[in-house]
Amino acid sequence: MGFVHIDHVGIVAYTIEQAQEILGDALGLELDQPRSQWPTGAYFPPEQTYNYFFQVGEGETQVEVLVPEPGATSGAARFLERRGPGLHHLCYGCADVHAEAERLLANGLQEIDLPRSSSGRRTVAFFHPRSTGGILTELVPARADLLDRVHRPH
């Protein structure tokens, strides 16, 4: 099936308050509190970040804000240290993350190693910017409501 939609665009920020000033106050995006596990943020151990999601209008796409935890040594933390706040990655929702990651590997893209489920299948995947035209690329499962819409007969 391939990619279902752009799930989110990832940015890095020093704090959620900094991101809220721009995304919420200035741009008018609304914080998705359940997905963000507000107020603490959804913790993502491989990147040592607290993640927050802002809804873009009535559409399917969100903006994810990655805030590295204090002392983090992850890629997101190094990115923030070198470049400051800004665009970090593009994320596609997929019907089958594992199958899509295998397809991208077969097409010559370079995967970033992450822990997998006990079955060995990927639940999320990242591909290195040097193999994707300079854009860190993430794959996640498409949200159920979007999959239903894609599979619904027209």
Secondary structure, DSSP 8 states (H G I E B T S, - for coil): --EEEEEEEEEE-S-HHHHIIIIIIIT--EE-HHHHTTTT-EEEGGGTEEEEEEE-TTSS-EEEEEEE-TT--SHHHHHHHHH-SEEEEEEEEES-HHHHHHHHHHTT--EE-----TTS--SSEEE-GGGTTT-EEEEEE--HHHHHHHHS--
